[in-house]
Amino acid sequence: MTATVPVPFVDLARQFRAIEADLTEIFLRVGRSGVYVMGPELTAFEERAAAYCDARYAIGVGNATDALVMALRAMGIGPGDEVLTPANSFIASAGSIGLTGAVPRFVDAADDLNIDCDQIEQAITPRTKAIMPVHLTGRPANMDRINDIARRRGLRVIEDAAQAIGATYKGRKVGSLGDIACFSMHPLKNLHVYGDGGFITTNDKTLYDKILLMRNHGLMDRNTCAEWGGNSRLDSIQAAIAHYKLARIDEWNDQFRAIAARYQEALADVVRVPRDTSDEHAVYHRFVVMAERRDELMAHLAALGIGSAIHYPIPLHLQPAAKALGHRPGDFPRSEWIVAHQISLPTYPEMTESEVDSVIQAVRNFYAK
């Protein structure tokens, strides 16, 4: 039995150190260019991102929350409308809907932590305009069923793909599966920049043209404003870094998957581990297990210097911001059960074999008591 070593939950500096020379070269190139907003670096990234996601268009923006808000607004969604989204997700999924003036209408989670397709139709009302599935933890939602419901009920589909760059569903890339998709490049994501960043993909030229205006003050040219817009542009330096990293994302995602596979093999008899279905190729942005005595397990890991986390400890329907919607505990029982049992284990490409071994050993030792 190997000795347990401390394992941080995340260590972003490891990747930076590994590619520091390349990043320095990028910084110098962009710095010397004198073009820091919009320009050729952004165009190059957008072309590569669109091709990578099997989409016609990509639009670099300031962050994924802005991406979701602009996607909704480009579809004409606003006050008086409802958008379906899962009850278990990060705040931004519901918050972006609220920022348009629309109302998030929650749907419970399935076993894979994604939206439960069996419960979507009963949540639809005459005010429902769209479905926003979240590819949570880097696992794609059941997009065939979601798209079928949307087509039959006249709804739009927005993929919240913030955590899922590179994942596929039935061989098709996330980002090409709905009307529009929104990605995050926050530092904690598989593809990340050094600050906030995001991008949008779509095959719809009308949506593309609208969002190009929205992200840049509604400007048709430097002096002519077609409509009132905001400012959500992906800076040149971040676009150049994202472009560079996109060439390596499959390699890094393979490492996420390799660590996930080791956890799946070693821990399946003591906790409930996630597993790909035959339809999906997940990228395991987070490796989330369901554990009995979860809080005790987290304390045990912390005592050994092993990081862990809960994503996310309060379901969306029980957030203070959702008070006006009138939800109570028990309204979405699967999401609430998940919150009480889930724990995210350390998973990032730079983890060493001994660190993965330490996590496995620590979890197994806890349940051997």
ZAMARGU-4260 file (C-alpha; in steps of 0.2 Angstrom, whole numbers, plus 5000, padded with zeros to 4 digits):
<rodrens>
0) 5000/5000/5000 | 5007/5017/4995 | 5008/5031/5007 | 4995/5044/5005 | 5001/5061/4998
5) 4991/5078/4999 | 4981/5082/4984 | 4974/5099/4980 | 4957/5099/4973 | 4963/5111/4959
10) 4981/5117/4954 | 4979/5129/4939 | 4997/5134/4941 | 5003/5117/4935 | 4997/5119/4918
15) 5003/5136/4917 | 5021/5131/4921 | 5020/5117/4908 | 5016/5129/4894 | 5024/5145/4901
20) 5036/5148/4887 | 5022/5146/4874 | 5011/5158/4883 | 5025/5171/4885 | 5027/5170/4866
25) 5009/5173/4864 | 5008/5188/4876 | 5023/5196/4867 | 5015/5193/4850 | 4999/5201/4854
30) 5007/5214/4865 | 5018/5220/4850 | 5003/5219/4838 | 4995/5234/4846 | 4977/5226/4843
35) 4970/5221/4860 | 4951/5221/4857 | 4943/5212/4842 | 4955/5210/4827 | 4964/5195/4820
40) 4967/5185/4835 | 4948/5184/4839 | 4944/5180/4821 | 4956/5166/4821 | 4950/5158/4837
45) 4932/5159/4832 | 4935/5150/4816 | 4944/5136/4825 | 4931/5135/4838 | 4917/5134/4826
50) 4927/5120/4816 | 4930/5111/4832 | 4912/5111/4838 | 4906/5106/4821 | 4896/5122/4820
55) 4895/5136/4806 | 4898/5150/4817 | 4907/5154/4834 | 4907/5171/4843 | 4920/5175/4857
60) 4912/5184/4872 | 4917/5190/4889 | 4910/5175/4899 | 4898/5161/4898 | 4884/5171/4908
65) 4884/5184/4895 | 4884/5171/4881 | 4868/5163/4889 | 4859/5180/4891 | 4863/5185/4873
70) 4858/5169/4866 | 4841/5170/4875 | 4839/5188/4870 | 4843/5184/4852 | 4829/5172/4852
75) 4817/5186/4858 | 4815/5178/4875 | 4811/5191/4889 | 4798/5197/4901 | 4783/5186/4901
80) 4792/5170/4895 | 4798/5155/4903 | 4813/5144/4900 | 4815/5126/4906 | 4832/5122/4915
85) 4837/5109/4927 | 4836/5112/4946 | 4854/5106/4949 | 4866/5117/4941 | 4877/5132/4944
90) 4868/5149/4947 | 4872/5156/4930 | 4860/5144/4921 | 4845/5151/4930 | 4852/5168/4933
95) 4855/5171/4914 | 4836/5168/4911 | 4831/5180/4925 | 4843/5193/4918 | 4832/5193/4902
100) 4816/5196/4912 | 4810/5179/4909 | 4807/5166/4922 | 4817/5150/4925 | 4805/5135/4926
105) 4814/5121/4934 | 4815/5102/4930 | 4822/5089/4941 | 4838/5079/4938 | 4840/5062/4931
110) 4853/5049/4937 | 4867/5057/4926 | 4864/5074/4935 | 4857/5081/4918 | 4839/5087/4915
115) 4826/5072/4917 | 4818/5071/4900 | 4804/5061/4907 | 4798/5077/4916 | 4801/5090/4903
120) 4784/5090/4895 | 4774/5091/4911 | 4784/5107/4915 | 4779/5116/4899 | 4766/5130/4900
125) 4759/5142/4887 | 4773/5154/4892 | 4787/5142/4889 | 4798/5147/4875 | 4814/5137/4876
130) 4823/5122/4885 | 4841/5125/4892 | 4849/5109/4896 | 4865/5109/4905 | 4879/5097/4900
135) 4883/5095/4919 | 4901/5089/4924 | 4905/5087/4905 | 4892/5074/4902 | 4880/5078/4887
140) 4862/5078/4890 | 4850/5067/4880 | 4849/5079/4866 | 4838/5068/4854 | 4824/5068/4867
145) 4826/5086/4871 | 4826/5091/4852 | 4811/5080/4849 | 4801/5088/4863 | 4806/5105/4857
150) 4801/5102/4839 | 4784/5095/4844 | 4781/5110/4856 | 4788/5124/4845 | 4802/5128/4858
155) 4820/5133/4855 | 4835/5124/4863 | 4850/5133/4871 | 4864/5121/4876 | 4873/5127/4892
160) 4889/5119/4887 | 4900/5128/4900 | 4908/5112/4907 | 4908/5101/4891 | 4920/5107/4878
165) 4925/5092/4867 | 4911/5080/4874 | 4900/5071/4861 | 4883/5064/4860 | 4880/5050/4847
170) 4896/5055/4839 | 4891/5073/4837 | 4900/5087/4846 | 4892/5097/4860 | 4889/5114/4853
175) 4881/5108/4837 | 4866/5099/4845 | 4853/5113/4848 | 4849/5130/4841 | 4863/5138/4850
180) 4877/5133/4863 | 4886/5143/4876 | 4904/5139/4883 | 4914/5145/4897 | 4933/5147/4897
185) 4933/5152/4916 | 4950/5146/4924 | 4941/5131/4931 | 4935/5124/4914 | 4944/5111/4904
190) 4948/5124/4891 | 4952/5140/4900 | 4960/5157/4899 | 4968/5168/4912 | 4952/5177/4918
195) 4934/5176/4912 | 4930/5171/4894 | 4917/5162/4884 | 4910/5159/4867 | 4894/5154/4858
200) 4892/5142/4843 | 4877/5141/4831 | 4872/5136/4814 | 4859/5149/4813 | 4865/5165/4803
205) 4851/5176/4810 | 4856/5172/4828 | 4874/5174/4824 | 4871/5191/4816 | 4861/5197/4831
210) 4874/5192/4844 | 4888/5200/4834 | 4879/5216/4837 | 4874/5213/4855 | 4892/5209/4861
215) 4899/5226/4853 | 4887/5240/4858 | 4875/5236/4843 | 4888/5244/4832 | 4887/5241/4813
220) 4904/5251/4811 | 4913/5262/4823 | 4900/5276/4823 | 4883/5268/4818 | 4873/5259/4831
225) 4859/5247/4824 | 4852/5243/4841 | 4856/5246/4859 | 4869/5233/4864 | 4881/5229/4878
230) 4900/5226/4879 | 4905/5208/4880 | 4920/5205/4869 | 4934/5192/4871 | 4950/5201/4872
235) 4964/5198/4860 | 4976/5190/4872 | 4963/5178/4879 | 4957/5174/4861 | 4975/5170/4856
240) 4977/5159/4872 | 4961/5150/4869 | 4966/5147/4851 | 4982/5139/4856 | 4974/5129/4870
245) 4961/5122/4858 | 4974/5113/4848 | 4978/5103/4865 | 4960/5101/4872 | 4958/5083/4866
250) 4974/5078/4874 | 4969/5086/4890 | 4952/5079/4889 | 4959/5062/4887 | 4968/5064/4903
255) 4952/5069/4912 | 4944/5053/4905 | 4959/5042/4910 | 4958/5048/4928 | 4939/5046/4928
260) 4942/5028/4922 | 4954/5024/4936 | 4941/5031/4949 | 4927/5021/4941 | 4937/5005/4942
265) 4944/5007/4959 | 4929/5015/4968 | 4913/5007/4961 | 4911/4995/4975 | 4911/5009/4989
270) 4903/5024/4980 | 4891/5027/4965 | 4902/5032/4951 | 4897/5040/4934 | 4899/5030/4918
275) 4897/5035/4900 | 4882/5027/4891 | 4884/5020/4874 | 4878/5037/4867 | 4890/5048/4875
280) 4909/5053/4876 | 4910/5063/4892 | 4925/5074/4897 | 4923/5074/4916 | 4926/5092/4920
285) 4921/5086/4937 | 4921/5068/4943 | 4906/5068/4955 | 4902/5052/4965 | 4887/5049/4976
290) 4893/5044/4993 | 4885/5038/5010 | 4891/5048/5025 | 4897/5061/5012 | 4901/5075/5025
295) 4911/5062/5035 | 4920/5057/5020 | 4925/5075/5015 | 4931/5078/5033 | 4942/5062/5031
300) 4949/5067/5015 | 4953/5085/5022 | 4962/5078/5037 | 4974/5069/5024 | 4976/5085/5014
305) 4965/5079/5000 | 4954/5092/4992 | 4935/5089/4988 | 4920/5100/4984 | 4901/5100/4982
310) 4895/5106/4966 | 4882/5113/4970 | 4876/5113/4988 | 4860/5122/4986 | 4849/5117/4972
315) 4842/5132/4961 | 4824/5131/4967 | 4830/5133/4985 | 4841/5148/4982 | 4836/5165/4990
320) 4835/5172/4973 | 4821/5160/4968 | 4810/5164/4983 | 4797/5173/4972 | 4795/5156/4962
325) 4787/5149/4978 | 4797/5132/4978 | 4798/5122/4994 | 4810/5107/4999 | 4803/5092/4991
330) 4798/5100/4975 | 4813/5092/4965 | 4817/5077/4976 | 4830/5070/4964 | 4840/5086/4964
335) 4839/5087/4983 | 4845/5069/4985 | 4860/5073/4974 | 4864/5088/4984 | 4864/5078/5000
340) 4876/5064/4993 | 4887/5071/4979 | 4906/5074/4981 | 4918/5080/4968 | 4935/5072/4968
345) 4951/5080/4962 | 4952/5078/4943 | 4964/5088/4932 | 4976/5082/4918 | 4991/5087/4928
350) 4988/5075/4943 | 5001/5062/4945 | 4998/5044/4947 | 5003/5044/4965 | 4990/5058/4968
355) 4976/5048/4960 | 4982/5033/4970 | 4981/5043/4986 | 4963/5049/4982 | 4958/5031/4979
360) 4966/5024/4994 | 4959/5037/5005 | 4941/5034/4999 | 4943/5016/5001 | 4951/5017/5018
365) 4936/5027/5024 | 4923/5014/5019 | 4934/5000/5026 | 4932/5007/5044
</rodrens>
